[in-house]
């Protein structure tokens, strides 16, 4: 059952409470899991059982996504705001410098947490922020199209599409290389999560000028990219390696932009190897 934790954040000098939803299971060193834009913590469900025997796994809904509250009014969804919020979340959960793995937006946040020395290792799966301007416009345009479709489709149509493999492909093939493997219930839930994401547009707005060009020295960093990523093309992984020379760059054969569902065993192994 999903839990929630509340903690204080400061906006414009005013202290306010923020509530974040999370799922926690397993034992061992703590591992924080961060999803991508428009998604929710359940994106990690295929790999959590494989991680839990070796890690205290904490999968969260980022603020403004899933069932987590939006950031308070006046707080931007940029790295300089969200990274300290994630640090405050770790403190509220009693976790000091966890390992962190993130996908897409979550990968960018994971790298930024590593840069600030808030974590002990980083695994970034197709992280945002290594694009050219043309690639960024393409990715943002694709995400906006997915969001509009999620908003426009009536719930009975979403349920109907999710019941068949072609329908699941129509809803999710942009992010999964093997959308037929996703359960109907999961596809419905993530389509509704995309539709209900209160932080979606503000996150996109904050991301327009983002380029991650800094090194992340002093901690182990793994950058992994699916060979069938249709949203953030895999050549961006080479740019990530140039920016972070000490990073381990891993290829994920046959995986799309959200690889946890396409090959759970491979993704879990990459995360565990990166956090050892």
C-alpha positions as CSV (number, residue, x, y, z in Angstrom):
1,X,0.0,0.0,0.0
2,X,1.3,3.4,-1.0
3,X,2.4,5.6,2.0
4,X,2.6,9.4,2.3
5,X,5.0,11.6,4.2
6,X,4.7,15.3,4.8
7,X,7.6,17.7,5.4
8,X,8.3,21.4,5.2
9,X,9.6,23.3,2.2
10,X,10.4,27.0,2.0
11,X,8.9,29.2,-0.8
12,X,9.6,32.9,-1.0
13,X,10.7,32.8,2.7
14,X,7.4,31.1,3.7
15,X,7.6,27.6,5.2
16,X,4.9,25.3,3.8
17,X,4.1,21.6,4.0
18,X,4.4,19.2,1.1
19,X,3.1,15.7,1.0
20,X,4.8,13.0,-1.2
21,X,3.5,9.5,-1.9
22,X,6.0,6.6,-1.9
23,X,6.3,2.8,-1.9
24,X,9.0,1.3,0.3
25,X,10.0,-2.3,0.5
26,X,13.1,-4.5,0.9
27,X,16.2,-4.3,3.0
28,X,19.8,-3.2,2.6
29,X,21.3,0.1,1.6
30,X,18.6,2.7,0.6
31,X,17.8,3.1,-3.1
32,X,15.6,6.0,-4.2
33,X,13.7,5.5,-7.5
34,X,12.6,8.6,-9.6
35,X,10.2,8.3,-12.5
36,X,9.8,10.4,-15.6
37,X,7.5,13.3,-16.5
38,X,3.8,12.3,-16.5
39,X,4.5,9.0,-14.9
40,X,4.2,7.7,-11.3
41,X,6.1,5.4,-9.0
42,X,4.4,2.3,-10.5
43,X,6.7,2.6,-13.5
44,X,9.2,0.8,-11.3
45,X,7.0,-2.1,-10.4
46,X,8.6,-4.6,-12.8
47,X,12.0,-4.1,-11.2
48,X,11.2,-3.5,-7.5
49,X,10.9,-7.3,-6.6
50,X,14.3,-7.8,-8.2
51,X,15.9,-4.9,-6.2
52,X,14.2,-5.5,-2.9
53,X,16.3,-8.5,-1.7
54,X,19.5,-6.3,-1.8
55,X,18.2,-2.7,-1.3
56,X,15.8,-0.7,0.9
57,X,13.8,0.4,-2.2
58,X,11.9,3.8,-2.0
59,X,9.9,4.6,-5.2
60,X,8.3,8.0,-5.0
61,X,5.7,10.0,-6.9
62,X,7.5,13.2,-7.7
63,X,5.8,16.4,-6.6
64,X,2.9,17.2,-9.0
65,X,2.7,13.6,-10.3
66,X,0.9,10.5,-9.3
67,X,-0.7,11.0,-5.9
68,X,1.9,13.5,-4.6
69,X,0.8,17.0,-4.0
70,X,1.9,19.8,-6.3
71,X,4.7,22.1,-5.2
72,X,3.3,25.1,-3.3
73,X,2.4,28.2,-5.3
74,X,5.5,30.2,-6.3
75,X,7.8,27.2,-6.3
76,X,9.3,26.4,-9.7
77,X,9.7,22.9,-11.0
78,X,13.4,23.5,-11.9
79,X,16.5,21.7,-10.6
80,X,17.4,24.3,-8.1
81,X,14.0,23.8,-6.4
82,X,13.2,20.1,-6.9
83,X,16.6,18.8,-5.9
84,X,16.6,20.3,-2.4
85,X,13.0,19.1,-2.1
86,X,14.2,15.6,-2.7
87,X,16.9,16.1,-0.1
88,X,14.2,17.2,2.3
89,X,12.2,14.1,1.5
90,X,15.1,11.8,2.2
91,X,15.6,13.5,5.5
92,X,11.9,13.1,6.4
93,X,12.2,9.4,5.5
94,X,15.3,9.0,7.7
95,X,17.5,8.2,4.8
96,X,21.0,9.7,4.5
97,X,22.6,9.7,1.1
98,X,20.8,6.9,-0.6
99,X,21.7,5.4,-3.9
100,X,19.4,6.9,-6.6
101,X,18.1,5.6,-9.9
102,X,16.0,7.7,-12.2
103,X,14.4,7.5,-15.6
104,X,14.1,10.4,-18.1
105,X,13.2,13.5,-15.9
106,X,14.1,11.2,-12.9
107,X,17.5,10.5,-14.4
108,X,18.2,14.2,-14.8
109,X,17.1,14.8,-11.1
110,X,19.3,11.8,-10.0
111,X,22.4,13.3,-11.7
112,X,21.6,16.7,-10.2
113,X,21.4,15.1,-6.8
114,X,24.7,13.4,-7.4
115,X,26.3,16.7,-8.4
116,X,25.1,18.1,-5.0
117,X,26.5,15.1,-3.2
118,X,23.1,14.2,-1.8
119,X,23.5,10.5,-2.9
120,X,26.1,7.8,-2.8
121,X,25.7,6.6,-6.4
122,X,23.6,7.5,-9.5
123,X,22.0,5.3,-12.2
124,X,20.4,7.4,-14.9
125,X,18.2,5.6,-17.5
126,X,17.8,7.7,-20.6
127,X,18.2,10.9,-18.6
128,X,16.9,14.2,-19.9
129,X,19.2,17.2,-20.4
130,X,21.7,15.9,-23.1
131,X,19.7,16.9,-26.1
132,X,20.3,19.4,-28.9
133,X,17.6,22.1,-29.2
134,X,16.0,20.2,-32.1
135,X,15.9,17.0,-30.1
136,X,14.4,18.8,-27.1
137,X,11.7,20.3,-29.2
138,X,10.9,16.9,-30.7
139,X,10.7,15.2,-27.2
140,X,8.6,18.0,-25.7
141,X,6.2,18.0,-28.7
142,X,5.8,14.2,-28.4
143,X,5.1,14.5,-24.7
144,X,2.5,17.2,-25.3
145,X,0.8,15.0,-27.9
146,X,0.7,12.1,-25.4
147,X,-0.7,14.4,-22.7
148,X,-3.4,15.8,-25.1
149,X,-4.4,12.3,-26.1
150,X,-4.7,11.2,-22.4
151,X,-6.9,14.3,-21.7
152,X,-9.1,13.8,-24.8
153,X,-9.8,10.0,-24.5
154,X,-12.9,9.1,-22.5
155,X,-12.2,6.7,-19.7
156,X,-14.2,3.8,-21.4
157,X,-12.1,4.2,-24.5
158,X,-8.9,4.0,-22.4
159,X,-10.2,0.9,-20.7
160,X,-11.1,-0.7,-24.1
161,X,-7.8,0.1,-25.7
162,X,-5.8,-1.3,-22.8
163,X,-7.5,-4.7,-23.1
164,X,-5.8,-5.5,-26.4
165,X,-2.1,-5.6,-27.3
166,X,-2.6,-3.2,-30.3
167,X,-4.5,-0.8,-28.0
168,X,-1.8,-0.9,-25.4
169,X,0.7,-0.2,-28.2
170,X,-1.4,2.8,-29.3
171,X,-1.3,4.2,-25.8
172,X,2.3,3.5,-24.8
173,X,4.5,2.5,-27.7
174,X,6.2,5.9,-27.6
175,X,7.9,5.0,-24.3
176,X,7.9,1.2,-24.4
177,X,9.6,-1.0,-27.0
178,X,7.4,-3.9,-25.9
179,X,4.1,-2.3,-24.9
180,X,2.2,-5.6,-25.1
181,X,4.1,-6.7,-22.0
182,X,2.5,-4.0,-19.9
183,X,-0.7,-5.2,-18.1
184,X,-4.0,-3.6,-19.1
185,X,-4.4,-2.3,-15.5
186,X,-1.0,-0.7,-15.6
187,X,-1.6,1.0,-18.9
188,X,-4.9,2.4,-17.7
189,X,-3.3,3.7,-14.5
190,X,-0.4,5.4,-16.2
191,X,-2.6,7.0,-18.8
192,X,-4.7,8.4,-16.0
193,X,-1.5,9.5,-14.2
194,X,-0.4,11.4,-17.3
195,X,-3.9,13.0,-17.6
196,X,-3.9,14.0,-13.9
197,X,-0.3,15.2,-13.6
198,X,-0.6,18.7,-12.1
199,X,3.1,19.4,-12.5
200,X,3.3,18.4,-16.2
201,X,3.3,21.8,-17.9
202,X,5.3,23.6,-15.3
203,X,7.9,20.9,-15.5
204,X,8.1,21.2,-19.3
205,X,8.4,24.9,-18.9
206,X,11.3,24.6,-16.5
207,X,13.0,22.1,-18.8
208,X,13.2,24.3,-21.9
209,X,16.6,25.8,-21.0
210,X,18.1,22.7,-19.3
211,X,21.4,21.3,-20.5
212,X,23.3,19.1,-18.2
213,X,27.0,19.9,-18.8
214,X,28.6,19.4,-15.4
215,X,30.7,16.5,-14.3
216,X,29.5,14.4,-11.3
217,X,32.8,13.7,-9.6
218,X,33.4,11.6,-6.5
219,X,30.6,9.1,-6.8
220,X,29.8,6.1,-9.1
221,X,27.6,7.1,-12.1
222,X,26.0,4.8,-14.6
223,X,24.2,6.1,-17.6
224,X,22.1,3.5,-19.5
225,X,20.2,4.0,-22.8
226,X,17.7,1.7,-24.6
227,X,18.6,0.9,-28.2
228,X,15.0,1.5,-29.1
229,X,14.4,4.7,-27.3
230,X,12.1,6.8,-29.5
231,X,11.8,9.8,-27.3
232,X,15.4,10.6,-26.3
233,X,17.6,9.2,-28.9
234,X,20.5,7.0,-27.8
235,X,23.2,9.3,-29.3
236,X,22.4,11.5,-26.3
237,X,24.1,8.9,-24.1
238,X,27.4,9.6,-25.9
239,X,27.0,13.3,-24.9
240,X,26.3,12.2,-21.3
241,X,29.6,10.3,-21.3
242,X,31.5,13.3,-22.6
243,X,30.0,15.5,-19.9
244,X,30.6,12.9,-17.2
245,X,33.9,11.2,-18.3
246,X,33.9,8.8,-15.3
247,X,30.5,7.5,-15.9
248,X,29.8,3.9,-17.0
249,X,27.8,4.0,-20.3
250,X,25.6,0.9,-20.7
251,X,23.5,-0.2,-23.7
252,X,20.1,-1.7,-23.1
253,X,19.4,-3.9,-26.1
254,X,15.8,-3.9,-27.2
255,X,14.6,-1.4,-24.6
256,X,12.6,1.8,-25.1
257,X,12.6,5.0,-23.2
258,X,11.1,3.5,-20.1
259,X,13.2,0.3,-20.0
260,X,12.0,-1.1,-16.6
261,X,9.1,-2.9,-18.3
262,X,10.9,-3.9,-21.5
263,X,13.7,-5.9,-19.7
264,X,13.3,-5.8,-15.9
265,X,16.1,-8.3,-15.2
266,X,18.6,-6.3,-17.2
267,X,17.6,-3.0,-15.7
268,X,17.7,-4.4,-12.1
269,X,21.2,-5.8,-12.8
270,X,22.4,-2.4,-14.1
271,X,21.0,-0.6,-11.1
272,X,22.5,-3.1,-8.6
273,X,25.9,-3.1,-10.3
274,X,25.9,0.7,-10.3
275,X,25.1,0.9,-6.6
276,X,27.7,-1.5,-5.4
